[in-house]
Structures are given as structure tokens and as C-alpha cells.
Amino acid sequence: MVRHRLSGQQQSGGYAIQVTHAIHVGTGMRLRARFTTPAVDAVVPSVKTSPAHTISLAFGADGITLYDQDDRRRAELIRP
């Protein structure tokens, strides 16, 4: 089992990422995730955070492509 962590540093709290769908494509994976941001008037901690979502795969994918809820490619990881 291989664990992958998807993250990115943000300037404050209130950010989140959640994988909502995973599709096995050949020897790779295509992931869709929902990225959320705090409302403009939200009260959030003013500390740097790194929202993350860990998923477990039954195999070591040769590549992973991450798309957001608006179908924009956010990241791509290709195993050397």
C-alpha cells in the first residue's frame, strides 16, 4: 500500500482539500478534489497552515494527476 499526501502551504487557517473521486488509469491515478477557501469575512487563525488529505492506494501509481472541482489540473506527479 502506498500513501500519498496532497498539500500546500497557506497563509492562514480556513483552507481545506478533500479527495472526492479517484480513477485508476493504466498505471496511474486521476484524482478529483474539492478545494475550499475561507469566506472573505471569516474569522480564521492567522498562522500558516498546510491543508492535506492522505489517501491509500493498493498499488504504486506511476503517475498521479490532481484536478479541482472546476476540472482544472492542479498538480501532476510522475514517477522517474
N, CA, C and O atoms as a GROMACS GRO file, in nm:
protein
  320
    1MET      N    1   0.084  -0.117   0.000
    1MET     CA    2   0.000   0.000   0.000
    1MET      C    3   0.089   0.124   0.000
    1MET      O    4   0.186   0.132   0.076
    2VAL      N    5   0.056   0.220  -0.084
    2VAL     CA    6   0.133   0.343  -0.097
    2VAL      C    7   0.047   0.458  -0.048
    2VAL      O    8  -0.071   0.467  -0.084
    3ARG      N    9   0.104   0.545   0.032
    3ARG     CA   10   0.030   0.662   0.082
    3ARG      C   11   0.083   0.787   0.012
    3ARG      O   12   0.204   0.807  -0.001
    4HIS      N   13  -0.009   0.870  -0.032
    4HIS     CA   14   0.026   0.996  -0.097
    4HIS      C   15  -0.036   1.109  -0.017
    4HIS      O   16  -0.151   1.098   0.027
    5ARG      N   17   0.038   1.214   0.003
    5ARG     CA   18  -0.014   1.328   0.078
    5ARG      C   19  -0.020   1.448  -0.016
    5ARG      O   20   0.079   1.483  -0.080
    6LEU      N   21  -0.135   1.509  -0.025
    6LEU     CA   22  -0.157   1.625  -0.111
    6LEU      C   23  -0.166   1.747  -0.022
    6LEU      O   24  -0.251   1.752   0.067
    7SER      N   25  -0.081   1.843  -0.044
    7SER     CA   26  -0.085   1.958   0.045
    7SER      C   27  -0.031   2.082  -0.024
    7SER      O   28   0.015   2.077  -0.137
    8GLY      N   29  -0.038   2.191   0.047
    8GLY     CA   30   0.015   2.318   0.000
    8GLY      C   31   0.002   2.420   0.110
    8GLY      O   32  -0.104   2.431   0.172
    9GLN      N   33   0.105   2.496   0.136
    9GLN     CA   34   0.104   2.591   0.246
    9GLN      C   35   0.014   2.710   0.213
    9GLN      O   36   0.015   2.762   0.101
   10GLN      N   37  -0.063   2.753   0.313
   10GLN     CA   38  -0.150   2.870   0.303
   10GLN      C   39  -0.112   2.969   0.413
   10GLN      O   40  -0.049   2.931   0.512
   11GLN      N   41  -0.149   3.093   0.396
   11GLN     CA   42  -0.110   3.199   0.490
   11GLN      C   43  -0.195   3.206   0.616
   11GLN      O   44  -0.158   3.275   0.712
   12SER      N   45  -0.309   3.136   0.618
   12SER     CA   46  -0.396   3.138   0.737
   12SER      C   47  -0.478   3.010   0.741
   12SER      O   48  -0.470   2.928   0.650
   13GLY      N   49  -0.556   2.992   0.848
   13GLY     CA   50  -0.646   2.879   0.859
   13GLY      C   51  -0.766   2.896   0.769
   13GLY      O   52  -0.781   3.000   0.704
   14GLY      N   53  -0.852   2.797   0.766
   14GLY     CA   54  -0.976   2.805   0.689
   14GLY      C   55  -0.969   2.742   0.552
   14GLY      O   56  -1.070   2.738   0.481
   15TYR      N   57  -0.853   2.692   0.511
   15TYR     CA   58  -0.838   2.626   0.382
   15TYR      C   59  -0.851   2.475   0.400
   15TYR      O   60  -0.818   2.423   0.507
   16ALA      N   61  -0.899   2.405   0.297
   16ALA     CA   62  -0.912   2.259   0.307
   16ALA      C   63  -0.903   2.197   0.168
   16ALA      O   64  -0.930   2.262   0.068
   17ILE      N   65  -0.865   2.069   0.165
   17ILE     CA   66  -0.867   1.989   0.044
   17ILE      C   67  -0.924   1.853   0.082
   17ILE      O   68  -0.888   1.797   0.185
   18GLN      N   69  -1.013   1.799  -0.003
   18GLN     CA   70  -1.068   1.666   0.021
   18GLN      C   71  -1.082   1.595  -0.112
   18GLN      O   72  -1.150   1.643  -0.203
   19VAL      N   73  -1.016   1.480  -0.125
   19VAL     CA   74  -1.027   1.399  -0.245
   19VAL      C   75  -1.168   1.342  -0.250
   19VAL      O   76  -1.215   1.281  -0.155
   20THR      N   77  -1.236   1.364  -0.364
   20THR     CA   78  -1.375   1.320  -0.377
   20THR      C   79  -1.392   1.205  -0.474
   20THR      O   80  -1.493   1.135  -0.471
   21HIS      N   81  -1.291   1.183  -0.561
   21HIS     CA   82  -1.304   1.079  -0.662
   21HIS      C   83  -1.165   1.036  -0.707
   21HIS      O   84  -1.076   1.119  -0.721
   22ALA      N   85  -1.146   0.908  -0.728
   22ALA     CA   86  -1.019   0.855  -0.778
   22ALA      C   87  -1.048   0.755  -0.889
   22ALA      O   88  -1.132   0.667  -0.873
   23ILE      N   89  -0.977   0.769  -1.001
   23ILE     CA   90  -0.994   0.680  -1.115
   23ILE      C   91  -0.859   0.620  -1.149
   23ILE      O   92  -0.761   0.692  -1.166
   24HIS      N   93  -0.855   0.487  -1.159
   24HIS     CA   94  -0.734   0.416  -1.199
   24HIS      C   95  -0.725   0.422  -1.351
   24HIS      O   96  -0.813   0.371  -1.420
   25VAL      N   97  -0.618   0.483  -1.405
   25VAL     CA   98  -0.600   0.498  -1.549
   25VAL      C   99  -0.467   0.434  -1.586
   25VAL      O  100  -0.361   0.493  -1.560
   26GLY      N  101  -0.470   0.315  -1.646
   26GLY     CA  102  -0.346   0.245  -1.678
   26GLY      C  103  -0.267   0.217  -1.552
   26GLY      O  104  -0.316   0.149  -1.462
   27THR      N  105  -0.144   0.270  -1.546
   27THR     CA  106  -0.061   0.252  -1.426
   27THR      C  107  -0.062   0.378  -1.339
   27THR      O  108   0.021   0.392  -1.249
   28GLY      N  109  -0.154   0.468  -1.366
   28GLY     CA  110  -0.161   0.592  -1.290
   28GLY      C  111  -0.297   0.613  -1.227
   28GLY      O  112  -0.385   0.528  -1.234
   29MET      N  113  -0.310   0.729  -1.164
   29MET     CA  114  -0.435   0.767  -1.098
   29MET      C  115  -0.474   0.908  -1.140
   29MET      O  116  -0.389   0.995  -1.160
   30ARG      N  117  -0.602   0.927  -1.153
   30ARG     CA  118  -0.657   1.061  -1.176
   30ARG      C  119  -0.746   1.092  -1.056
   30ARG      O  120  -0.843   1.021  -1.029
   31LEU      N  121  -0.711   1.198  -0.984
   31LEU     CA  122  -0.784   1.236  -0.863
   31LEU      C  123  -0.861   1.366  -0.885
   31LEU      O  124  -0.815   1.457  -0.954
   32ARG      N  125  -0.978   1.372  -0.824
   32ARG     CA  126  -1.054   1.497  -0.821
   32ARG      C  127  -1.071   1.534  -0.675
   32ARG      O  128  -1.104   1.448  -0.592
   33ALA      N  129  -1.047   1.659  -0.643
   33ALA     CA  130  -1.057   1.704  -0.504
   33ALA      C  131  -1.133   1.835  -0.496
   33ALA      O  132  -1.136   1.914  -0.591
   34ARG      N  133  -1.193   1.856  -0.381
   34ARG     CA  134  -1.262   1.983  -0.354
   34ARG      C  135  -1.169   2.068  -0.269
   34ARG      O  136  -1.129   2.029  -0.160
   35PHE      N  137  -1.136   2.184  -0.322
   35PHE     CA  138  -1.053   2.282  -0.252
   35PHE      C  139  -1.146   2.388  -0.196
   35PHE      O  140  -1.229   2.442  -0.269
   36THR      N  141  -1.135   2.417  -0.068
   36THR     CA  142  -1.218   2.521  -0.009
   36THR      C  143  -1.129   2.630   0.050
   36THR      O  144  -1.019   2.605   0.098
   37THR      N  145  -1.180   2.751   0.045
   37THR     CA  146  -1.109   2.867   0.100
   37THR      C  147  -1.203   2.937   0.198
   37THR      O  148  -1.325   2.926   0.186
   38PRO      N  149  -1.148   3.009   0.293
   38PRO     CA  150  -1.234   3.077   0.390
   38PRO      C  151  -1.309   3.193   0.324
   38PRO      O  152  -1.262   3.254   0.229
   39ALA      N  153  -1.426   3.220   0.377
   39ALA     CA  154  -1.502   3.337   0.329
   39ALA      C  155  -1.423   3.464   0.358
   39ALA      O  156  -1.342   3.467   0.451
   40VAL      N  157  -1.446   3.566   0.281
   40VAL     CA  158  -1.374   3.693   0.296
   40VAL      C  159  -1.389   3.749   0.437
   40VAL      O  160  -1.293   3.804   0.491
   41ASP      N  161  -1.507   3.736   0.496
   41ASP     CA  162  -1.531   3.792   0.629
   41ASP      C  163  -1.516   3.688   0.742
   41ASP      O  164  -1.554   3.715   0.855
   42ALA      N  165  -1.462   3.570   0.711
   42ALA     CA  166  -1.447   3.465   0.812
   42ALA      C  167  -1.335   3.499   0.911
   42ALA      O  168  -1.234   3.558   0.874
   43VAL      N  169  -1.356   3.462   1.035
   43VAL     CA  170  -1.254   3.476   1.138
   43VAL      C  171  -1.173   3.346   1.138
   43VAL      O  172  -1.227   3.240   1.168
   44VAL      N  173  -1.045   3.356   1.102
   44VAL     CA  174  -0.961   3.236   1.093
   44VAL      C  175  -0.829   3.262   1.167
   44VAL      O  176  -0.789   3.377   1.184
   45PRO      N  177  -0.762   3.155   1.211
   45PRO     CA  178  -0.633   3.173   1.276
   45PRO      C  179  -0.533   3.235   1.178
   45PRO      O  180  -0.530   3.199   1.061
   46SER      N  181  -0.452   3.328   1.225
   46SER     CA  182  -0.354   3.394   1.137
   46SER      C  183  -0.218   3.326   1.149
   46SER      O  184  -0.117   3.390   1.176
   47VAL      N  185  -0.219   3.196   1.127
   47VAL     CA  186  -0.095   3.118   1.126
   47VAL      C  187  -0.089   3.042   0.994
   47VAL      O  188  -0.193   3.008   0.936
   48LYS      N  189   0.031   3.014   0.948
   48LYS     CA  190   0.045   2.936   0.825
   48LYS      C  191  -0.004   2.795   0.849
   48LYS      O  192   0.027   2.734   0.952
   49THR      N  193  -0.080   2.742   0.754
   49THR     CA  194  -0.132   2.606   0.764
   49THR      C  195  -0.100   2.532   0.635
   49THR      O  196  -0.069   2.594   0.534
   50SER      N  197  -0.108   2.402   0.640
   50SER     CA  198  -0.086   2.318   0.522
   50SER      C  199  -0.200   2.216   0.515
   50SER      O  200  -0.186   2.104   0.565
   51PRO      N  201  -0.312   2.255   0.454
   51PRO     CA  202  -0.423   2.161   0.443
   51PRO      C  203  -0.379   2.038   0.364
   51PRO      O  204  -0.306   2.050   0.265
   52ALA      N  205  -0.423   1.922   0.406
   52ALA     CA  206  -0.381   1.798   0.340
   52ALA      C  207  -0.491   1.693   0.350
   52ALA      O  208  -0.577   1.698   0.438
   53HIS      N  209  -0.485   1.598   0.258
   53HIS     CA  210  -0.574   1.482   0.261
   53HIS      C  211  -0.488   1.364   0.221
   53HIS      O  212  -0.430   1.363   0.112
   54THR      N  213  -0.478   1.265   0.306
   54THR     CA  214  -0.398   1.146   0.278
   54THR      C  215  -0.488   1.036   0.225
   54THR      O  216  -0.594   1.009   0.283
   55ILE      N  217  -0.446   0.973   0.115
   55ILE     CA  218  -0.522   0.861   0.060
   55ILE      C  219  -0.429   0.740   0.054
   55ILE      O  220  -0.307   0.755   0.048
   56SER      N  221  -0.487   0.622   0.054
   56SER     CA  222  -0.410   0.498   0.043
   56SER      C  223  -0.445   0.428  -0.087
   56SER      O  224  -0.562   0.416  -0.123
   57LEU      N  225  -0.343   0.381  -0.157
   57LEU     CA  226  -0.362   0.308  -0.282
   57LEU      C  227  -0.310   0.167  -0.265
   57LEU      O  228  -0.214   0.144  -0.191
   58ALA      N  229  -0.373   0.072  -0.331
   58ALA     CA  230  -0.330  -0.067  -0.323
   58ALA      C  231  -0.210  -0.096  -0.414
   58ALA      O  232  -0.162  -0.209  -0.418
   59PHE      N  233  -0.163   0.005  -0.487
   59PHE     CA  234  -0.051  -0.013  -0.578
   59PHE      C  235   0.028   0.117  -0.584
   59PHE      O  236  -0.022   0.222  -0.544
   60GLY      N  237   0.150   0.110  -0.633
   60GLY     CA  238   0.233   0.229  -0.651
   60GLY      C  239   0.208   0.289  -0.788
   60GLY      O  240   0.260   0.238  -0.888
   61ALA      N  241   0.132   0.395  -0.795
   61ALA     CA  242   0.098   0.457  -0.923
   61ALA      C  243   0.221   0.518  -0.988
   61ALA      O  244   0.305   0.578  -0.919
   62ASP      N  245   0.233   0.504  -1.120
   62ASP     CA  246   0.344   0.565  -1.193
   62ASP      C  247   0.323   0.714  -1.213
   62ASP      O  248   0.419   0.788  -1.236
   63GLY      N  249   0.200   0.758  -1.203
   63GLY     CA  250   0.170   0.900  -1.216
   63GLY      C  251   0.037   0.932  -1.150
   63GLY      O  252  -0.055   0.849  -1.149
   64ILE      N  253   0.028   1.050  -1.096
   64ILE     CA  254  -0.096   1.096  -1.034
   64ILE      C  255  -0.123   1.237  -1.085
   64ILE      O  256  -0.036   1.324  -1.080
   65THR      N  257  -0.244   1.258  -1.134
   65THR     CA  258  -0.286   1.391  -1.178
   65THR      C  259  -0.402   1.435  -1.090
   65THR      O  260  -0.498   1.360  -1.070
   66LEU      N  261  -0.392   1.556  -1.037
   66LEU     CA  262  -0.492   1.610  -0.945
   66LEU      C  263  -0.570   1.721  -1.014
   66LEU      O  264  -0.512   1.817  -1.065
   67TYR      N  265  -0.702   1.708  -1.013
   67TYR     CA  266  -0.792   1.809  -1.068
   67TYR      C  267  -0.878   1.865  -0.955
   67TYR      O  268  -0.909   1.795  -0.858
   68ASP      N  269  -0.916   1.992  -0.968
   68ASP     CA  270  -1.005   2.051  -0.867
   68ASP      C  271  -1.150   2.035  -0.909
   68ASP      O  272  -1.180   1.976  -1.013
   69GLN      N  273  -1.241   2.088  -0.829
   69GLN     CA  274  -1.384   2.076  -0.853
   69GLN      C  275  -1.429   2.146  -0.980
   69GLN      O  276  -1.539   2.119  -1.029
   70ASP      N  277  -1.347   2.234  -1.035
   70ASP     CA  278  -1.380   2.304  -1.160
   70ASP      C  279  -1.308   2.243  -1.279
   70ASP      O  280  -1.302   2.303  -1.386
   71ASP      N  281  -1.253   2.121  -1.260
   71ASP     CA  282  -1.185   2.045  -1.364
   71ASP      C  283  -1.056   2.110  -1.413
   71ASP      O  284  -1.015   2.089  -1.527
   72ARG      N  285  -0.993   2.189  -1.327
   72ARG     CA  286  -0.862   2.247  -1.360
   72ARG      C  287  -0.754   2.157  -1.303
   72ARG      O  288  -0.764   2.112  -1.189
   73ARG      N  289  -0.650   2.131  -1.383
   73ARG     CA  290  -0.539   2.049  -1.333
   73ARG      C  291  -0.460   2.130  -1.233
   73ARG      O  292  -0.415   2.240  -1.265
   74ARG      N  293  -0.443   2.078  -1.112
   74ARG     CA  294  -0.373   2.149  -1.004
   74ARG      C  295  -0.232   2.096  -0.982
   74ARG      O  296  -0.144   2.172  -0.940
   75ALA      N  297  -0.211   1.968  -1.008
   75ALA     CA  298  -0.079   1.910  -0.984
   75ALA      C  299  -0.065   1.780  -1.063
   75ALA      O  300  -0.163   1.714  -1.098
   76GLU      N  301   0.060   1.746  -1.090
   76GLU     CA  302   0.090   1.621  -1.157
   76GLU      C  303   0.220   1.565  -1.101
   76GLU      O  304   0.319   1.638  -1.089
   77LEU      N  305   0.220   1.439  -1.068
   77LEU     CA  306   0.337   1.371  -1.015
   77LEU      C  307   0.366   1.252  -1.106
   77LEU      O  308   0.280   1.165  -1.125
   78ILE      N  309   0.485   1.249  -1.162
   78ILE     CA  310   0.528   1.137  -1.247
   78ILE      C  311   0.646   1.071  -1.182
   78ILE      O  312   0.745   1.137  -1.150
   79ARG      N  313   0.637   0.939  -1.163
   79ARG     CA  314   0.748   0.866  -1.102
   79ARG      C  315   0.863   0.857  -1.203
   79ARG      O  316   0.841   0.822  -1.319
   80PRO      N  317   0.987   0.889  -1.158
   80PRO     CA  318   1.102   0.883  -1.251
   80PRO      C  319   1.134   0.742  -1.294
   80PRO      O  320   1.227   0.721  -1.372
   0.00000   0.00000   0.00000
